[in-house]
Amino acid sequence: MNIEAFLAEQLARPMTHRVVTTYADGNTKSHDTFGAAQAENWAVGERRKIGRDLTDRTTGSTVRVVSVEVAALA
């Protein structure tokens, strides 16, 4: 199998889980993944940010992560 066919096949798979990061100001950010394990791996990195002051890339303001949730998509 060539790489183009492999990548097309992988991208055609449905997203099954979503990681939702909630900030103190009420904003949320989500990241869709292809499986539960991939979602948990992404959530580990997001959970490290809980309680930290971060700079929002779009506004430049300081934001604080308050929670990270993993949910299955219907």
PQR file with spaces between the fields and no chain letter, atoms N, CA, C, O and H, PARSE charges and radii, in Angstrom:
ATOM       1  N    MET     1       0.853   -1.175    0.000 -0.4000 1.5000
ATOM       2  CA   MET     1       0.000    0.000    0.000 -0.0000 2.0000
ATOM       3  C    MET     1       0.900    1.239    0.000  0.5500 1.7000
ATOM       4  O    MET     1       1.870    1.312    0.754 -0.5500 1.4000
ATOM       5  N    ASN     2       0.573    2.190   -0.837 -0.4000 1.5000
ATOM       6  CA   ASN     2       1.378    3.406   -0.862 -0.0000 2.0000
ATOM       7  C    ASN     2       0.914    4.373    0.227  0.5500 1.7000
ATOM       8  O    ASN     2      -0.167    4.211    0.793 -0.5500 1.4000
ATOM       9  H    ASN     2      -0.215    2.130   -1.450  0.4000 1.0000
ATOM      10  N    ILE     3       1.720    5.352    0.506 -0.4000 1.5000
ATOM      11  CA   ILE     3       1.461    6.257    1.617 -0.0000 2.0000
ATOM      12  C    ILE     3       0.213    7.103    1.399  0.5500 1.7000
ATOM      13  O    ILE     3      -0.508    7.392    2.354 -0.5500 1.4000
ATOM      14  H    ILE     3       2.598    5.483    0.045  0.4000 1.0000
ATOM      15  N    GLU     4      -0.057    7.506    0.153 -0.4000 1.5000
ATOM      16  CA   GLU     4      -1.239    8.324   -0.114 -0.0000 2.0000
ATOM      17  C    GLU     4      -2.513    7.548    0.196  0.5500 1.7000
ATOM      18  O    GLU     4      -3.439    8.090    0.800 -0.5500 1.4000
ATOM      19  H    GLU     4       0.529    7.271   -0.623  0.4000 1.0000
ATOM      20  N    ALA     5      -2.564    6.292   -0.210 -0.4000 1.5000
ATOM      21  CA   ALA     5      -3.740    5.465    0.065 -0.0000 2.0000
ATOM      22  C    ALA     5      -3.900    5.225    1.558  0.5500 1.7000
ATOM      23  O    ALA     5      -5.015    5.245    2.080 -0.5500 1.4000
ATOM      24  H    ALA     5      -1.811    5.852   -0.700  0.4000 1.0000
ATOM      25  N    PHE     6      -2.796    4.999    2.239 -0.4000 1.5000
ATOM      26  CA   PHE     6      -2.840    4.779    3.680 -0.0000 2.0000
ATOM      27  C    PHE     6      -3.378    6.009    4.405  0.5500 1.7000
ATOM      28  O    PHE     6      -4.247    5.889    5.268 -0.5500 1.4000
ATOM      29  H    PHE     6      -1.891    4.982    1.816  0.4000 1.0000
ATOM      30  N    LEU     7      -2.868    7.188    4.059 -0.4000 1.5000
ATOM      31  CA   LEU     7      -3.328    8.417    4.704 -0.0000 2.0000
ATOM      32  C    LEU     7      -4.796    8.692    4.405  0.5500 1.7000
ATOM      33  O    LEU     7      -5.536    9.120    5.291 -0.5500 1.4000
ATOM      34  H    LEU     7      -2.162    7.285    3.358  0.4000 1.0000
ATOM      35  N    ALA     8      -5.223    8.454    3.176 -0.4000 1.5000
ATOM      36  CA   ALA     8      -6.628    8.655    2.822 -0.0000 2.0000
ATOM      37  C    ALA     8      -7.522    7.719    3.627  0.5500 1.7000
ATOM      38  O    ALA     8      -8.591    8.119    4.088 -0.5500 1.4000
ATOM      39  H    ALA     8      -4.621    8.106    2.457  0.4000 1.0000
ATOM      40  N    GLU     9      -7.086    6.481    3.793 -0.4000 1.5000
ATOM      41  CA   GLU     9      -7.857    5.511    4.572 -0.0000 2.0000
ATOM      42  C    GLU     9      -7.947    5.932    6.039  0.5500 1.7000
ATOM      43  O    GLU     9      -9.008    5.826    6.653 -0.5500 1.4000
ATOM      44  H    GLU     9      -6.218    6.156    3.419  0.4000 1.0000
ATOM      45  N    GLN    10      -6.846    6.405    6.594 -0.4000 1.5000
ATOM      46  CA   GLN    10      -6.836    6.824    7.995 -0.0000 2.0000
ATOM      47  C    GLN    10      -7.722    8.055    8.221  0.5500 1.7000
ATOM      48  O    GLN    10      -8.429    8.135    9.226 -0.5500 1.4000
ATOM      49  H    GLN    10      -5.983    6.492    6.095  0.4000 1.0000
ATOM      50  N    LEU    11      -7.683    8.993    7.307 -0.4000 1.5000
ATOM      51  CA   LEU    11      -8.486   10.207    7.457 -0.0000 2.0000
ATOM      52  C    LEU    11      -9.971    9.962    7.224  0.5500 1.7000
ATOM      53  O    LEU    11     -10.802   10.764    7.650 -0.5500 1.4000
ATOM      54  H    LEU    11      -7.108    8.928    6.491  0.4000 1.0000
ATOM      55  N    ALA    12     -10.312    8.870    6.557 -0.4000 1.5000
ATOM      56  CA   ALA    12     -11.716    8.549    6.304 -0.0000 2.0000
ATOM      57  C    ALA    12     -12.390    7.912    7.520  0.5500 1.7000
ATOM      58  O    ALA    12     -13.616    7.824    7.573 -0.5500 1.4000
ATOM      59  H    ALA    12      -9.637    8.219    6.211  0.4000 1.0000
ATOM      60  N    ARG    13     -11.595    7.468    8.493 -0.4000 1.5000
ATOM      61  CA   ARG    13     -12.173    6.865    9.695 -0.0000 2.0000
ATOM      62  C    ARG    13     -12.977    7.905   10.463  0.5500 1.7000
ATOM      63  O    ARG    13     -12.619    9.083   10.466 -0.5500 1.4000
ATOM      64  H    ARG    13     -10.598    7.540    8.450  0.4000 1.0000
ATOM      65  N    PRO    14     -14.056    7.487   11.114 -0.5600 1.5000
ATOM      66  CA   PRO    14     -14.855    8.448   11.883  0.2800 2.0000
ATOM      67  C    PRO    14     -14.183    8.813   13.212  0.5500 1.7000
ATOM      68  O    PRO    14     -13.510    7.992   13.835 -0.5500 1.4000
ATOM      69  N    MET    15     -14.381   10.041   13.616 -0.4000 1.5000
ATOM      70  CA   MET    15     -13.927   10.479   14.938 -0.0000 2.0000
ATOM      71  C    MET    15     -14.871    9.866   15.969  0.5500 1.7000
ATOM      72  O    MET    15     -16.087    9.893   15.777 -0.5500 1.4000
ATOM      73  H    MET    15     -14.928   10.708   13.110  0.4000 1.0000
ATOM      74  N    THR    16     -14.341    9.321   17.049 -0.4000 1.5000
ATOM      75  CA   THR    16     -15.187    8.626   18.021 -0.0000 2.0000
ATOM      76  C    THR    16     -15.201    9.270   19.398  0.5500 1.7000
ATOM      77  O    THR    16     -16.126    9.029   20.174 -0.5500 1.4000
ATOM      78  H    THR    16     -13.354    9.300   17.205  0.4000 1.0000
ATOM      79  N    HIS    17     -14.202   10.081   19.722 -0.4000 1.5000
ATOM      80  CA   HIS    17     -14.131   10.694   21.046 -0.0000 2.0000
ATOM      81  C    HIS    17     -13.725   12.158   20.933  0.5500 1.7000
ATOM      82  O    HIS    17     -13.098   12.574   19.958 -0.5500 1.4000
ATOM      83  H    HIS    17     -13.451   10.277   19.091  0.4000 1.0000
ATOM      84  N    ARG    18     -14.098   12.932   21.958 -0.4000 1.5000
ATOM      85  CA   ARG    18     -13.787   14.361   21.988 -0.0000 2.0000
ATOM      86  C    ARG    18     -13.222   14.716   23.359  0.5500 1.7000
ATOM      87  O    ARG    18     -13.750   14.297   24.389 -0.5500 1.4000
ATOM      88  H    ARG    18     -14.607   12.594   22.750  0.4000 1.0000
ATOM      89  N    VAL    19     -12.146   15.490   23.359 -0.4000 1.5000
ATOM      90  CA   VAL    19     -11.569   16.027   24.587 -0.0000 2.0000
ATOM      91  C    VAL    19     -11.988   17.492   24.660  0.5500 1.7000
ATOM      92  O    VAL    19     -11.716   18.270   23.745 -0.5500 1.4000
ATOM      93  H    VAL    19     -11.716   15.831   22.522  0.4000 1.0000
ATOM      94  N    VAL    20     -12.656   17.865   25.759 -0.4000 1.5000
ATOM      95  CA   VAL    20     -13.143   19.231   25.923 -0.0000 2.0000
ATOM      96  C    VAL    20     -12.399   19.880   27.088  0.5500 1.7000
ATOM      97  O    VAL    20     -12.433   19.383   28.214 -0.5500 1.4000
ATOM      98  H    VAL    20     -12.877   17.233   26.503  0.4000 1.0000
ATOM      99  N    THR    21     -11.731   20.988   26.805 -0.4000 1.5000
ATOM     100  CA   THR    21     -11.008   21.753   27.818 -0.0000 2.0000
ATOM     101  C    THR    21     -11.834   22.991   28.133  0.5500 1.7000
ATOM     102  O    THR    21     -12.221   23.730   27.228 -0.5500 1.4000
ATOM     103  H    THR    21     -11.704   21.391   25.890  0.4000 1.0000
ATOM     104  N    THR    22     -12.107   23.220   29.426 -0.4000 1.5000
ATOM     105  CA   THR    22     -12.903   24.359   29.863 -0.0000 2.0000
ATOM     106  C    THR    22     -12.007   25.351   30.590  0.5500 1.7000
ATOM     107  O    THR    22     -11.170   24.968   31.408 -0.5500 1.4000
ATOM     108  H    THR    22     -11.792   22.619   30.161  0.4000 1.0000
ATOM     109  N    TYR    23     -12.193   26.630   30.282 -0.4000 1.5000
ATOM     110  CA   TYR    23     -11.399   27.697   30.879 -0.0000 2.0000
ATOM     111  C    TYR    23     -12.231   28.465   31.896  0.5500 1.7000
ATOM     112  O    TYR    23     -13.460   28.407   31.863 -0.5500 1.4000
ATOM     113  H    TYR    23     -12.873   26.941   29.618  0.4000 1.0000
ATOM     114  N    ALA    24     -11.571   29.182   32.800 -0.4000 1.5000
ATOM     115  CA   ALA    24     -12.242   29.911   33.874 -0.0000 2.0000
ATOM     116  C    ALA    24     -13.197   30.977   33.342  0.5500 1.7000
ATOM     117  O    ALA    24     -14.186   31.301   33.999 -0.5500 1.4000
ATOM     118  H    ALA    24     -10.573   29.228   32.828  0.4000 1.0000
ATOM     119  N    ASP    25     -12.917   31.519   32.172 -0.4000 1.5000
ATOM     120  CA   ASP    25     -13.788   32.556   31.611 -0.0000 2.0000
ATOM     121  C    ASP    25     -15.006   31.980   30.890  0.5500 1.7000
ATOM     122  O    ASP    25     -15.805   32.730   30.329 -0.5500 1.4000
ATOM     123  H    ASP    25     -12.114   31.255   31.638  0.4000 1.0000
ATOM     124  N    GLY    26     -15.154   30.646   30.902 -0.4000 1.5000
ATOM     125  CA   GLY    26     -16.310   30.005   30.282 -0.0000 2.0000
ATOM     126  C    GLY    26     -16.071   29.481   28.882  0.5500 1.7000
ATOM     127  O    GLY    26     -16.899   28.737   28.357 -0.5500 1.4000
ATOM     128  H    GLY    26     -14.505   30.037   31.358  0.4000 1.0000
ATOM     129  N    ASN    27     -14.975   29.846   28.272 -0.4000 1.5000
ATOM     130  CA   ASN    27     -14.669   29.343   26.929 -0.0000 2.0000
ATOM     131  C    ASN    27     -14.284   27.874   26.986  0.5500 1.7000
ATOM     132  O    ASN    27     -13.801   27.381   28.006 -0.5500 1.4000
ATOM     133  H    ASN    27     -14.303   30.450   28.698  0.4000 1.0000
ATOM     134  N    THR    28     -14.506   27.187   25.879 -0.4000 1.5000
ATOM     135  CA   THR    28     -14.111   25.787   25.781 -0.0000 2.0000
ATOM     136  C    THR    28     -13.336   25.573   24.492  0.5500 1.7000
ATOM     137  O    THR    28     -13.487   26.315   23.521 -0.5500 1.4000
ATOM     138  H    THR    28     -14.898   27.588   25.051  0.4000 1.0000
ATOM     139  N    LYS    29     -12.508   24.547   24.506 -0.4000 1.5000
ATOM     140  CA   LYS    29     -11.764   24.133   23.318 -0.0000 2.0000
ATOM     141  C    LYS    29     -11.947   22.630   23.206  0.5500 1.7000
ATOM     142  O    LYS    29     -11.865   21.920   24.208 -0.5500 1.4000
ATOM     143  H    LYS    29     -12.385   23.944   25.294  0.4000 1.0000
ATOM     144  N    SER    30     -12.194   22.132   21.989 -0.4000 1.5000
ATOM     145  CA   SER    30     -12.379   20.691   21.835 -0.0000 2.0000
ATOM     146  C    SER    30     -11.406   20.135   20.803  0.5500 1.7000
ATOM     147  O    SER    30     -10.961   20.832   19.891 -0.5500 1.4000
ATOM     148  H    SER    30     -12.261   22.709   21.175  0.4000 1.0000
ATOM     149  N    HIS    31     -11.093   18.853   20.981 -0.4000 1.5000
ATOM     150  CA   HIS    31     -10.188   18.140   20.077 -0.0000 2.0000
ATOM     151  C    HIS    31     -10.790   16.766   19.832  0.5500 1.7000
ATOM     152  O    HIS    31     -10.929   15.980   20.770 -0.5500 1.4000
ATOM     153  H    HIS    31     -11.455   18.287   21.722  0.4000 1.0000
ATOM     154  N    ASP    32     -11.151   16.460   18.587 -0.4000 1.5000
ATOM     155  CA   ASP    32     -11.729   15.162   18.244 -0.0000 2.0000
ATOM     156  C    ASP    32     -10.630   14.163   17.925  0.5500 1.7000
ATOM     157  O    ASP    32      -9.600   14.512   17.348 -0.5500 1.4000
ATOM     158  H    ASP    32     -11.038   17.099   17.825  0.4000 1.0000
ATOM     159  N    THR    33     -10.869   12.898   18.314 -0.4000 1.5000
ATOM     160  CA   THR    33      -9.876   11.845   18.104 -0.0000 2.0000
ATOM     161  C    THR    33     -10.537   10.614   17.501  0.5500 1.7000
ATOM     162  O    THR    33     -11.762   10.511   17.447 -0.5500 1.4000
ATOM     163  H    THR    33     -11.706   12.614   18.782  0.4000 1.0000
ATOM     164  N    PHE    34      -9.700    9.678   17.047 -0.4000 1.5000
ATOM     165  CA   PHE    34     -10.170    8.454   16.409 -0.0000 2.0000
ATOM     166  C    PHE    34     -10.441    7.321   17.389  0.5500 1.7000
ATOM     167  O    PHE    34     -10.942    6.276   16.974 -0.5500 1.4000
ATOM     168  H    PHE    34      -8.704    9.761   17.092  0.4000 1.0000
ATOM     169  N    GLY    35     -10.133    7.485   18.662 -0.4000 1.5000
ATOM     170  CA   GLY    35     -10.357    6.403   19.609 -0.0000 2.0000
ATOM     171  C    GLY    35     -10.203    6.862   21.045  0.5500 1.7000
ATOM     172  O    GLY    35      -9.730    7.967   21.313 -0.5500 1.4000
ATOM     173  H    GLY    35      -9.726    8.334   18.999  0.4000 1.0000
ATOM     174  N    ALA    36     -10.614    5.990   21.975 -0.4000 1.5000
ATOM     175  CA   ALA    36     -10.562    6.314   23.398 -0.0000 2.0000
ATOM     176  C    ALA    36      -9.129    6.487   23.887  0.5500 1.7000
ATOM     177  O    ALA    36      -8.840    7.404   24.656 -0.5500 1.4000
ATOM     178  H    ALA    36     -10.998    5.093   21.758  0.4000 1.0000
ATOM     179  N    ALA    37      -8.237    5.614   23.444 -0.4000 1.5000
ATOM     180  CA   ALA    37      -6.845    5.702   23.888 -0.0000 2.0000
ATOM     181  C    ALA    37      -6.196    6.995   23.406  0.5500 1.7000
ATOM     182  O    ALA    37      -5.450    7.636   24.145 -0.5500 1.4000
ATOM     183  H    ALA    37      -8.472    4.870   22.819  0.4000 1.0000
ATOM     184  N    GLN    38      -6.482    7.367   22.176 -0.4000 1.5000
ATOM     185  CA   GLN    38      -5.927    8.609   21.632 -0.0000 2.0000
ATOM     186  C    GLN    38      -6.483    9.810   22.403  0.5500 1.7000
ATOM     187  O    GLN    38      -5.757   10.767   22.670 -0.5500 1.4000
ATOM     188  H    GLN    38      -7.088    6.846   21.576  0.4000 1.0000
ATOM     189  N    ALA    39      -7.759    9.759   22.756 -0.4000 1.5000
ATOM     190  CA   ALA    39      -8.372   10.847   23.524 -0.0000 2.0000
ATOM     191  C    ALA    39      -7.738   10.956   24.907  0.5500 1.7000
ATOM     192  O    ALA    39      -7.460   12.059   25.376 -0.5500 1.4000
ATOM     193  H    ALA    39      -8.349    8.982   22.540  0.4000 1.0000
ATOM     194  N    GLU    40      -7.510    9.827   25.554 -0.4000 1.5000
ATOM     195  CA   GLU    40      -6.884    9.840   26.875 -0.0000 2.0000
ATOM     196  C    GLU    40      -5.465   10.397   26.806  0.5500 1.7000
ATOM     197  O    GLU    40      -5.051   11.153   27.685 -0.5500 1.4000
ATOM     198  H    GLU    40      -7.736    8.931   25.173  0.4000 1.0000
ATOM     199  N    ASN    41      -4.728   10.032   25.776 -0.4000 1.5000
ATOM     200  CA   ASN    41      -3.370   10.565   25.614 -0.0000 2.0000
ATOM     201  C    ASN    41      -3.397   12.082   25.453  0.5500 1.7000
ATOM     202  O    ASN    41      -2.567   12.784   26.032 -0.5500 1.4000
ATOM     203  H    ASN    41      -5.064    9.418   25.062  0.4000 1.0000
ATOM     204  N    TRP    42      -4.344   12.587   24.673 -0.4000 1.5000
ATOM     205  CA   TRP    42      -4.461   14.036   24.477 -0.0000 2.0000
ATOM     206  C    TRP    42      -4.865   14.699   25.794  0.5500 1.7000
ATOM     207  O    TRP    42      -4.357   15.765   26.141 -0.5500 1.4000
ATOM     208  H    TRP    42      -5.018   12.017   24.203  0.4000 1.0000
ATOM     209  N    ALA    43      -5.787   14.056   26.527 -0.4000 1.5000
ATOM     210  CA   ALA    43      -6.278   14.617   27.782 -0.0000 2.0000
ATOM     211  C    ALA    43      -5.181   14.699   28.840  0.5500 1.7000
ATOM     212  O    ALA    43      -5.194   15.611   29.666 -0.5500 1.4000
ATOM     213  H    ALA    43      -6.199   13.190   26.245  0.4000 1.0000
ATOM     214  N    VAL    44      -4.238   13.766   28.830 -0.4000 1.5000
ATOM     215  CA   VAL    44      -3.128   13.806   29.790 -0.0000 2.0000
ATOM     216  C    VAL    44      -2.380   15.128   29.661  0.5500 1.7000
ATOM     217  O    VAL    44      -2.087   15.782   30.661 -0.5500 1.4000
ATOM     218  H    VAL    44      -4.228   13.025   28.159  0.4000 1.0000
ATOM     219  N    GLY    45      -2.079   15.510   28.449 -0.4000 1.5000
ATOM     220  CA   GLY    45      -1.383   16.772   28.222 -0.0000 2.0000
ATOM     221  C    GLY    45      -2.216   17.974   28.616  0.5500 1.7000
ATOM     222  O    GLY    45      -1.695   18.950   29.158 -0.5500 1.4000
ATOM     223  H    GLY    45      -2.317   14.978   27.636  0.4000 1.0000
ATOM     224  N    GLU    46      -3.513   17.905   28.345 -0.4000 1.5000
ATOM     225  CA   GLU    46      -4.400   19.012   28.704 -0.0000 2.0000
ATOM     226  C    GLU    46      -4.555   19.116   30.222  0.5500 1.7000
ATOM     227  O    GLU    46      -4.618   20.221   30.762 -0.5500 1.4000
ATOM     228  H    GLU    46      -3.936   17.113   27.905  0.4000 1.0000
ATOM     229  N    ARG    47      -4.617   17.980   30.911 -0.4000 1.5000
ATOM     230  CA   ARG    47      -4.784   17.988   32.374 -0.0000 2.0000
ATOM     231  C    ARG    47      -3.575   18.594   33.075  0.5500 1.7000
ATOM     232  O    ARG    47      -3.706   19.132   34.174 -0.5500 1.4000
ATOM     233  H    ARG    47      -4.566   17.083   30.473  0.4000 1.0000
ATOM     234  N    ARG    48      -2.421   18.517   32.465 -0.4000 1.5000
ATOM     235  CA   ARG    48      -1.228   19.136   33.055 -0.0000 2.0000
ATOM     236  C    ARG    48      -1.376   20.652   33.150  0.5500 1.7000
ATOM     237  O    ARG    48      -0.680   21.298   33.935 -0.5500 1.4000
ATOM     238  H    ARG    48      -2.315   18.080   31.572  0.4000 1.0000
ATOM     239  N    LYS    49      -2.272   21.215   32.361 -0.4000 1.5000
ATOM     240  CA   LYS    49      -2.460   22.664   32.326 -0.0000 2.0000
ATOM     241  C    LYS    49      -3.476   23.155   33.354  0.5500 1.7000
ATOM     242  O    LYS    49      -3.611   24.363   33.549 -0.5500 1.4000
ATOM     243  H    LYS    49      -2.837   20.690   31.724  0.4000 1.0000
ATOM     244  N    ILE    50      -4.194   22.247   34.015 -0.4000 1.5000
ATOM     245  CA   ILE    50      -5.232   22.654   34.971 -0.0000 2.0000
ATOM     246  C    ILE    50      -4.604   23.494   36.079  0.5500 1.7000
ATOM     247  O    ILE    50      -3.596   23.112   36.673 -0.5500 1.4000
ATOM     248  H    ILE    50      -4.085   21.265   33.857  0.4000 1.0000
ATOM     249  N    GLY    51      -5.222   24.649   36.346 -0.4000 1.5000
ATOM     250  CA   GLY    51      -4.754   25.549   37.390 -0.0000 2.0000
ATOM     251  C    GLY    51      -3.647   26.495   36.966  0.5500 1.7000
ATOM     252  O    GLY    51      -3.223   27.336   37.759 -0.5500 1.4000
ATOM     253  H    GLY    51      -6.041   24.960   35.864  0.4000 1.0000
ATOM     254  N    ARG    52      -3.174   26.381   35.749 -0.4000 1.5000
ATOM     255  CA   ARG    52      -2.099   27.254   35.282 -0.0000 2.0000
ATOM     256  C    ARG    52      -2.658   28.442   34.507  0.5500 1.7000
ATOM     257  O    ARG    52      -3.693   28.344   33.847 -0.5500 1.4000
ATOM     258  H    ARG    52      -3.519   25.698   35.105  0.4000 1.0000
ATOM     259  N    ASP    53      -1.953   29.558   34.601 -0.4000 1.5000
ATOM     260  CA   ASP    53      -2.289   30.725   33.791 -0.0000 2.0000
ATOM     261  C    ASP    53      -1.585   30.590   32.455  0.5500 1.7000
ATOM     262  O    ASP    53      -0.361   30.472   32.395 -0.5500 1.4000
ATOM     263  H    ASP    53      -1.113   29.638   35.136  0.4000 1.0000
ATOM     264  N    LEU    54      -2.369   30.607   31.378 -0.4000 1.5000
ATOM     265  CA   LEU    54      -1.845   30.462   30.028 -0.0000 2.0000
ATOM     266  C    LEU    54      -2.216   31.684   29.206  0.5500 1.7000
ATOM     267  O    LEU    54      -3.130   32.422   29.573 -0.5500 1.4000
ATOM     268  H    LEU    54      -3.363   30.702   31.427  0.4000 1.0000
ATOM     269  N    THR    55      -1.531   31.903   28.116 -0.4000 1.5000
ATOM     270  CA   THR    55      -1.850   32.997   27.211 -0.0000 2.0000
ATOM     271  C    THR    55      -2.686   32.460   26.058  0.5500 1.7000
ATOM     272  O    THR    55      -2.282   31.525   25.367 -0.5500 1.4000
ATOM     273  H    THR    55      -0.788   31.303   27.817  0.4000 1.0000
ATOM     274  N    ASP    56      -3.861   33.062   25.857 -0.4000 1.5000
ATOM     275  CA   ASP    56      -4.734   32.679   24.751 -0.0000 2.0000
ATOM     276  C    ASP    56      -4.096   33.156   23.451  0.5500 1.7000
ATOM     277  O    ASP    56      -3.775   34.336   23.309 -0.5500 1.4000
ATOM     278  H    ASP    56      -4.189   33.822   26.418  0.4000 1.0000
ATOM     279  N    ARG    57      -3.914   32.244   22.510 -0.4000 1.5000
ATOM     280  CA   ARG    57      -3.234   32.597   21.257 -0.0000 2.0000
ATOM     281  C    ARG    57      -4.040   33.560   20.395  0.5500 1.7000
ATOM     282  O    ARG    57      -3.460   34.342   19.642 -0.5500 1.4000
ATOM     283  H    ARG    57      -4.175   31.286   22.625  0.4000 1.0000
ATOM     284  N    THR    58      -5.364   33.517   20.492 -0.4000 1.5000
ATOM     285  CA   THR    58      -6.175   34.380   19.631 -0.0000 2.0000
ATOM     286  C    THR    58      -6.321   35.786   20.193  0.5500 1.7000
ATOM     287  O    THR    58      -6.326   36.750   19.427 -0.5500 1.4000
ATOM     288  H    THR    58      -5.835   32.882   21.104  0.4000 1.0000
ATOM     289  N    THR    59      -6.440   35.930   21.518 -0.4000 1.5000
ATOM     290  CA   THR    59      -6.677   37.251   22.103 -0.0000 2.0000
ATOM     291  C    THR    59      -5.464   37.822   22.822  0.5500 1.7000
ATOM     292  O    THR    59      -5.368   39.035   23.005 -0.5500 1.4000
ATOM     293  H    THR    59      -6.436   35.147   22.140  0.4000 1.0000
ATOM     294  N    GLY    60      -4.540   36.964   23.229 -0.4000 1.5000
ATOM     295  CA   GLY    60      -3.380   37.433   23.971 -0.0000 2.0000
ATOM     296  C    GLY    60      -3.644   37.616   25.454  0.5500 1.7000
ATOM     297  O    GLY    60      -2.737   37.981   26.202 -0.5500 1.4000
ATOM     298  H    GLY    60      -4.618   35.978   23.080  0.4000 1.0000
ATOM     299  N    SER    61      -4.879   37.367   25.891 -0.4000 1.5000
ATOM     300  CA   SER    61      -5.210   37.525   27.306 -0.0000 2.0000
ATOM     301  C    SER    61      -4.807   36.274   28.092  0.5500 1.7000
ATOM     302  O    SER    61      -4.545   35.218   27.518 -0.5500 1.4000
ATOM     303  H    SER    61      -5.615   37.070   25.283  0.4000 1.0000
ATOM     304  N    THR    62      -4.764   36.419   29.403 -0.4000 1.5000
ATOM     305  CA   THR    62      -4.418   35.299   30.273 -0.0000 2.0000
ATOM     306  C    THR    62      -5.673   34.500   30.587  0.5500 1.7000
ATOM     307  O    THR    62      -6.703   35.064   30.955 -0.5500 1.4000
ATOM     308  H    THR    62      -4.976   37.278   29.870  0.4000 1.0000
ATOM     309  N    VAL    63      -5.582   33.189   30.442 -0.4000 1.5000
ATOM     310  CA   VAL    63      -6.706   32.294   30.737 -0.0000 2.0000
ATOM     311  C    VAL    63      -6.226   31.199   31.672  0.5500 1.7000
ATOM     312  O    VAL    63      -5.028   30.922   31.747 -0.5500 1.4000
ATOM     313  H    VAL    63      -4.745   32.730   30.143  0.4000 1.0000
ATOM     314  N    ARG    64      -7.163   30.569   32.392 -0.4000 1.5000
ATOM     315  CA   ARG    64      -6.842   29.492   33.325 -0.0000 2.0000
ATOM     316  C    ARG    64      -7.691   28.276   32.983  0.5500 1.7000
ATOM     317  O    ARG    64      -8.908   28.383   32.834 -0.5500 1.4000
ATOM     318  H    ARG    64      -8.136   30.794   32.332  0.4000 1.0000
ATOM     319  N    VAL    65      -7.048   27.122   32.860 -0.4000 1.5000
ATOM     320  CA   VAL    65      -7.752   25.869   32.585 -0.0000 2.0000
ATOM     321  C    VAL    65      -8.368   25.377   33.889  0.5500 1.7000
ATOM     322  O    VAL    65      -7.687   25.299   34.911 -0.5500 1.4000
ATOM     323  H    VAL    65      -6.059   27.035   32.981  0.4000 1.0000
ATOM     324  N    VAL    66      -9.677   25.041   33.850 -0.4000 1.5000
ATOM     325  CA   VAL    66     -10.342   24.559   35.063 -0.0000 2.0000
ATOM     326  C    VAL    66     -10.745   23.096   34.978  0.5500 1.7000
ATOM     327  O    VAL    66     -10.848   22.436   36.012 -0.5500 1.4000
ATOM     328  H    VAL    66     -10.230   25.105   33.019  0.4000 1.0000
ATOM     329  N    SER    67     -10.979   22.563   33.773 -0.4000 1.5000
ATOM     330  CA   SER    67     -11.341   21.147   33.684 -0.0000 2.0000
ATOM     331  C    SER    67     -11.066   20.603   32.290  0.5500 1.7000
ATOM     332  O    SER    67     -11.004   21.340   31.306 -0.5500 1.4000
ATOM     333  H    SER    67     -10.896   23.099   32.933  0.4000 1.0000
ATOM     334  N    VAL    68     -10.902   19.270   32.245 -0.4000 1.5000
ATOM     335  CA   VAL    68     -10.700   18.547   30.995 -0.0000 2.0000
ATOM     336  C    VAL    68     -11.570   17.304   31.053  0.5500 1.7000
ATOM     337  O    VAL    68     -11.504   16.545   32.020 -0.5500 1.4000
ATOM     338  H    VAL    68     -10.953   18.672   33.045  0.4000 1.0000
ATOM     339  N    GLU    69     -12.387   17.090   30.023 -0.4000 1.5000
ATOM     340  CA   GLU    69     -13.285   15.940   29.980 -0.0000 2.0000
ATOM     341  C    GLU    69     -13.100   15.189   28.671  0.5500 1.7000
ATOM     342  O    GLU    69     -12.831   15.785   27.628 -0.5500 1.4000
ATOM     343  H    GLU    69     -12.440   17.707   29.238  0.4000 1.0000
ATOM     344  N    VAL    70     -13.249   13.863   28.743 -0.4000 1.5000
ATOM     345  CA   VAL    70     -13.228   13.013   27.554 -0.0000 2.0000
ATOM     346  C    VAL    70     -14.632   12.471   27.377  0.5500 1.7000
ATOM     347  O    VAL    70     -15.206   11.913   28.313 -0.5500 1.4000
ATOM     348  H    VAL    70     -13.468   13.379   29.591  0.4000 1.0000
ATOM     349  N    ALA    71     -15.197   12.630   26.178 -0.4000 1.5000
ATOM     350  CA   ALA    71     -16.559   12.162   25.909 -0.0000 2.0000
ATOM     351  C    ALA    71     -16.594   11.375   24.609  0.5500 1.7000
ATOM     352  O    ALA    71     -15.891   11.693   23.649 -0.5500 1.4000
ATOM     353  H    ALA    71     -14.731   13.083   25.417  0.4000 1.0000
ATOM     354  N    ALA    72     -17.425   10.344   24.601 -0.4000 1.5000
ATOM     355  CA   ALA    72     -17.630    9.571   23.374 -0.0000 2.0000
ATOM     356  C    ALA    72     -18.618   10.319   22.487  0.5500 1.7000
ATOM     357  O    ALA    72     -19.615   10.852   22.974 -0.5500 1.4000
ATOM     358  H    ALA    72     -17.996   10.086   25.380  0.4000 1.0000
ATOM     359  N    LEU    73     -18.342   10.358   21.196 -0.4000 1.5000
ATOM     360  CA   LEU    73     -19.260   10.982   20.245 -0.0000 2.0000
ATOM     361  C    LEU    73     -20.313    9.960   19.836  0.5500 1.7000
ATOM     362  O    LEU    73     -20.017    8.772   19.707 -0.5500 1.4000
ATOM     363  H    LEU    73     -17.532    9.925   20.801  0.4000 1.0000
ATOM     364  N    ALA    74     -21.519   10.418   19.637 -0.4000 1.5000
ATOM     365  CA   ALA    74     -22.610    9.502   19.263 -0.0000 2.0000
ATOM     366  C    ALA    74     -22.517    9.068   17.822  0.5500 1.7000
ATOM     367  O    ALA    74     -23.357    8.300   17.354 -0.5500 1.4000
ATOM     368  H    ALA    74     -21.760   11.383   19.741  0.4000 1.0000
